[in-house]
C-alpha cells in the first residue's frame, strides 16, 4: 500500500479517511481544524492513498490530549483499518512506519489506549499483544494504557491520578468530548436536541485545549459519557442508541 502524510500544506486537499464526505461537511471541517493546530506539535497523520478508513494518527505524548504521564514516548491517537482494507497487513505497515519514525525522533517507545476486550473506537488488544505491546496501567473503568518500549528498562507510561478513577460530581448525563473525533461535530448536537425534546438531563462539555484534556476525569477524552457521576461508555451515539441506553 502507498501512503500519504497529511500536513498543513496539503490538509485542505486531502481526504481524512474517517469522515467520508466533502470538505464542507461539519465533521470534516471540525477534524481538519483540530489537526491544523496539532501539526506544529509533532502530530503525524498517515493515510492510504485510496479513499477509506486506513490511517494512523500519532503525536509526542507530551502533547497528547489525554491525561497520561509518558514523557519521551509517542502516543497513538488512532490506528484504524476497516472495511475492504482489513486483512491485508495494512495495520502492521502503518504501525511499522510509526515505529521507524518514532525511533528516528529518539522516542522511548509507543503508547496507546485499549481494553482487556475489544471495544469500539479503541485499539484491538489482541493485535497490540501480537505486536509486542503490554499493559502498563489501567483505570477503574477498565480502560488500559498499553506500551511498546524500544529498549529494556524504559520507564512505563502512566495515567494521571485524575483519570485513574473516572468519576464526576454532576447528576444526569454528562458528555466530555473533543473535535479530535470528527463524528462528534455531527452527533453531539443530535444528543443535545433529543435530550431537550425528551426532558433528559444532559450536558455536553467540549474539551477545547490540551491542558483541559490532560486533566480530564477520564482516560478517553474524545468521547466519555457519564451518568450520575459514573462512567458509562466511550462509544459515540446517535439519538436511537442514546434513547435505548436511557430506557434500558
N, C-alpha and C positions, 0 to 999 in steps of 0.2 A: 504494500500500500504506500502511496505517496502522501505526504503530509504537508500542511501549510501552517506556518506560525502567524497567528493574528497579532498585529501590532497597532500602535496609534496611527501609523501611516496607512494601513490597509483596512482598518476596522470598519469603516463605513461601507466598503465594497464587499467584504467577506460575510458569508453566512455563518451564524454562530451555533449551528447544529441542533441545539436542544429546543429552540423555538422556531419551528419551520414556518416562516411567513415572510412578509416583506418588511423592509426597514421602518415602515410607518406604524407597524403593529406595536402596541404598548409593551408587549413582552420583549420584543427585540430592542426597542429604544431604551427601556429601563436597564436591561442587561448590558447593553453596549455603553451606556453612561457610567455604569458601575465599573466595567472593565477599563474604560478610558482613564479613570482615576487611579487604577492599580498598576498600570504598566511601569510607571517610574519607580514603583516599589519592588520591581522584580518579578511581577506576575508573568507567567508564560501560559498561553492558550494555544495548544497544538491540536489541529483537527485534520481529518481526512480531506482530500481534495474533492471527494464525492459528497454530495449533499446527503446529510443524515446524521444520526446520533453515533458519532465515533470521534471522541476527543479526550484530551486530558488538560486539566487546568491546575496549575500549582504556583506556589508563592513562598518566599522565605518565611519561615514560621513566625518570626518576629512581627510580620505584617499580616498574619492570618486573622481573619475575622472570627476567631474562636478563642475561648478562654483557656489557653494552653500555655505551659512553660516548656518551650522546645528550642531554646537558643542554639543556633548553628544548624538546625535542621531545615529541610524543605517540607512544606506542608502541601498535601494534595487536596485541593478543594473538591475536585470531582474527576473521576475516571469512568467514562460512560461509553459503552459499546452495546448497541441494541439493534433489534430488528434483523435485517439481512446481513449486517456486519458481524453478528455473533458467529463464533465457531471457526474463525479464520486466523486466530492468533493476533488480532489487532490490539487487544488489551495488553498482551505481552510486549508487542512492539512499542506501544505508547509508553508503557512503564519503563522499558529499557532505555528509551530516549530521555525520559525524565531522570533516570538514574545516572546516565552518562553526563547529562547537563549539570546535575547537582554535584557530581564528583568534580567536574571541571571547575565548578564555582567554590570548591573547598568545603562543601557541606558535610556534616557528621553522618547524615542519613536522611531517611524519609519518614514522615508520619501521616496518618490518615484516620478518619473515623470509621468505625464499623460496629458490629454487634456479634454476639455469640451465634445467632441465627440470622440469615439474610433478611434484611428489611428494605423496603422501598427507599430509594434515594441515598442508600448507604453502600459502601463497598462490600463486595461478597467476601465473607471471612474465609471461605474455602480457597478462593483464588489468592487471597493475601497470604494464607498459611503456605500454600504451594510455592509462592514466590519468596518465601523466607521471612515474611513479617511475623511479629509476635505481639501479643497484648502487653502493653506497658502500664496501662491504667484503666480503671473502669468507674463510671459514675453509678449512683444508686438506681438509676432508671435503666441500666443495662447497656448504655452507650459506652463503647470501648475506644480507647486510643491505641492504635497499632503502630509499630515502628519497624524500620529496616535499617539497622546501623551499618555503616560502611567499614567500621573497624571494631575489634573487640574492646570492651571496656568503655564504650561511649556512654555518656550519661543518658539515662532514659527520659524521654519527654513525659510530662505530667499534666493532668488537668489542674487548673487553678481551683482553689478552695470553693469559690463561688459557684462552680459548675459540678462539683463532686456530689452535691445533694440537691438536685433540681427541685426547687420549691419557691413559691411566691406567696405573699400575704393576701393578694386580691381574691375576691369572690367572683363567681361567674366564670365565663370563658375568656381567657386572655391569650392572645397570639403574639409571639415575638417573631419577626421576620426581617429579611433584608432583600435588596434587589439583586443580590448575587444570583438568586434563582429567578429566571425570567417569568415563570408561571405565576409568581406572587402578584405581579402588577395586574394580572387579569383576574385572578381568583380571590384575592383578599377583599376587594370591593364587593364581590358577589356574596361573601360571607357577611360583610357589614350590612348589605342590603337585606338579605334574608333574615338576619337577626333583628333588625329594626322592624321588619314586617311581622315577624312572629313573636316579638316581645322577648327575645332571648338576650340575657345579659352577656354581651360580647364586646371586647375591646381589642383592637389591633394596634400593636406597638411596633412601628418600623424602626429598626436599628440603622442609624444613618452614618455612623462613623466607627472607626476601628477601636477607639477607646471604649465606647459603649459595648461593642461586640466582645471585646476581650474581658469585659467584666459582667457579662450576661449570666443569668441564673440557670444556664443550660449549656451543655456541651455543643449542641447544634443550634446555630443562630439563623440559618437560612429559613427555618420553619420549625417552631416549637410551640405547641398548643398546650395550655394548662387549663384545668378546671378546678375551681375552689382551692387553688394553691398547688394542686398536684399535677405533675407532668402527665400528658395524655399520649401525644404522638408527634412524630416529625413528618408525617405523610400529608402532602398537600391535598386539600379537599375542595370539591365543588359543592354546590348547595345541597344536592341529593345525599352525598356522603356525609356531610355535616349534620343534616337532619336525621339521618339514620343513626349516627353516633349519639345524638341527643336523645332520641326516642328509644335507644337501647335495642 
